[in-house]
Amino acid sequence: MPISTLTQDVAYAFRNVGHFAADLVQPTIRLGVTGLARSGKTVFITALAHNLIAGGRMPFFDAVAQGRVLRAYLEPQPDDQVPRFDYERHLADLTASPPRWPESTRRISQLRLVLEYKTQKFWKRRLGYNRLNIDIIDYPGEWLLDLPLLQLDYRQWSLHALEQAQSASRKAIAKAALATTDPATPADEVLAQRLADLFKAYLRETRADSHAFSTLPPGRFLMPGDLEGSPALTFAPLDAHGEESFPRGSLWAMMVRRYEAYKTHVVRPFFRDHFARLDRQIVLIDVLAALNGGRPAVADLERAMTEILECFRTGSNSLWSSLFAPRIDRIVFAATKADHLHQKSHDRLEAILAALTEQGMGRAHYAGAQVKALALAAIRATREGNAKRNGEVLPCIVGYPLPGETIGRRRFDGSEAFAIFPGDLPADPQAALRNPHAQPDDVRFVRFRPPDPVLLPSGGFAPLSNIRLDRALQALIGDRLQ
């Protein structure tokens, strides 16, 4: 084992012991919230905090349902080097007139939510445990897809990236993005920048609604933050053509150096400082967008979920692991935007999600972690209704489709509410995965704007309506509020 790795492991162990000791004095849960682009991370955190602070109804969150949560409020976050999750600005977006969805997650952020509660346990009452800190860590799911890069060198990553680009589902998108350039060409900054820009454009296109692909790191290429323009984010895959080595000063050598810099300065610090410290995790998944994208998008999402789950250090925690190598012992997988379907299809959406994550969920269960899959809408943008078509009564959802959304030849402008029959998901989840467009009339799910906020006479806004937010909270932190 390299001395540097051993030194890092010792430092991690001492840090974890310190966190364990602090938790004995003031109980704290580090809750990770992640998901791939536009899965609803920002909305989930904002809705979670607002419902608890505003005293929303949560019949399936035991501590709230039993009246044991006395107060919920925000406190300054403990990690001064991590940006604060901008809860107030996101809530202002959702309660504006008209309301709008907040901006998507582009970087890591943190929010500390404090719950004061009445405990049911005698020993907790004796020790004065009546408060739980919930440190919510919001980070893009694409960053998780970078963690496997730690096990790959530049040659292996290039081969994988080029193979994916030549697959039937991606070949048309790639086009000239992965230009054939001789790796032995002398290193040139302008050429490296052009290749990196082409590769980033290819990544950006794969994530567009029309394709809805999920995988293919590096995740920071489309979310660079303060690293934008740095050499660590200016590389692209090259075809070695079977050659074993290339001279110093070659384009290949330049790309190798920058790829390794990306792992050293981007991927490893994320794992060390944030990911390895999580206690609980919720993974938000936009299953409906993948179904819209068709079989290639569904297969890509399934592969992404498997890769993400392999990154988690899951299992039940013993005293030893709590001290030196904490594990994530509870995970929730949530299919977001359940309000885009009638409630009759929610069970089927959960079954499709379970099928998508079956391999990873099985591994987490085997390790001793508690895992739950559910259909969720952190903010309910629609209501349910009925409509008649050819004498048949159809269960519909009613809401304001976002401008530019389409169904068939109809294009919505966002100014009117519509009753939409989204179709029924297949009863067999495997059928949905094999043939996502098998719904009647090939219905595509549309996105809706947020619901109109309800102003309270006493000031502020009523808790945001949701679907199964309480069940998610019970699965994630219910045991810590007993």
Steps between C-alpha positions, in 0.01 A plus 500: 500500500647843408603718795272780378199267499583369848535856629161593352334195656640587844379860460151376399489273806589781741244728339228236528581442868459873555161499327388200705593675825321819395189300414487363853471857631272636227333236276542581132407325176679582175234443234619484140255611230599414146363412160585554138424830326144633545394226737371756752772528766457872564122470514521201737722677753296822488172313544639283780624798701188711438258223596680438828547868585142591404349200681362315200282190534712185486283204604767241415789677672451363850663778702283766334182289491535433873553867578852444633679748273489824699687730266703497180737779403819576311841557652836596350659201332804338664727491192615854428675400177181362338250742335168529682191361329304814409172394660350850516558578132365163387189542716452849355500349150235245597279761668538772235210616284499308278707231672804357324728204554833592662829456320646150489787381717832602346734448794517355847316689775390445858210590728463430873144433613440454872210300644402535865287205607364294789682172523329170583812342647576524873879514460473783247286701741755446775783615274302800378480382138215704358661651194626358171716687250439402139786613278362474146771461235381582148725384218459411131463130431731538201785544749435150632562363153852639529593277794562189283765708317723452805542138387565584132802646327472733203538220244216296658270801527566604138423151373174491698394848383572424135315167517193671645512771235496239225197317641187508285317735738782757521673482162277759335552740792877462508551596133829690493508559875762233550721604215769254389823667605839336503598464869867534401435855376708755696312642798314814405277707729271624223447144371435369853243773559324426169482126576371567852234739368382242245484233770302729735256583221449128447434448873257790502306357206472154657325655800244693292133406543490332161759245612499514884820298540651484846847354495842598369728694735676733570209651689665838558537573130146641486509635858850650523441765767821685588706244303365616164782540251756322716727235345344239731175549304662526157549149369320249277529131410747397233527178301837336569458268198663220698819696568650428843678828561544852367793740535523784750366821360232318301129578510444163668743587781324833550159330524632239745638771726175697497285192556708410806474861622122474472501191723741655749352849533132437427391142561704402806422817702127451436517142627716589800331820617135429425396165364684277750340687792132435418274309742179479297430547128206572273545453125244686287434349159300647211366169371236670285762696303679175423175337389445799272848447355429140403684173550858639460434766767348242736795264454739788558319602821507141624875488441547837674307388806709183524822703479376752757398228744841337470651825629309497829664352807186333632415272790404496864738687731688331782692694762820435302359622168339804668840596637720434199297437182137620528252341267175619346248282680177635347439582133181618330459484123225735392338521157426872488218686329238242603246783463544466122303175527162414648530330838382174341841475331714585804542136604610414148750789500647365824522151346687639196739685733562184701577312177741774388694488827458129575867408480623786718217467749575131542865574571407765762251264666763227515742742668242572770364837387129580500387592149163635384362590158204734465323734259521858623416859413668741741266768365174397341451705183173334393169385638298201394180509298297317237437564133277336242622376164275306263263439791775356720593663832879534527696573821695818428739743659430874482771763496682770306741341247822696465540711185633293211376164630321292237265204473449384143442813293396715796758745627433668834580864579474478881203734534218247549426199718428177315361162596741243361465124486862381537418137425554198720842356566528127425416269788819306420801723581726297271265578211538871574878468498507300178248717314457841668278634221237232528249725677174575316550745216869528592420763764797705612510641850507880513643733764284742697567830672480514882158542667380842609619571857248541782562809715414454868310773692777498760765553233718262306379222276317177566709181484555388144277211396693180431474127438675264747752750630405378849574138408843597373578683825381209711725261309801733521493641854197356681715269713702794635189676635371221723 
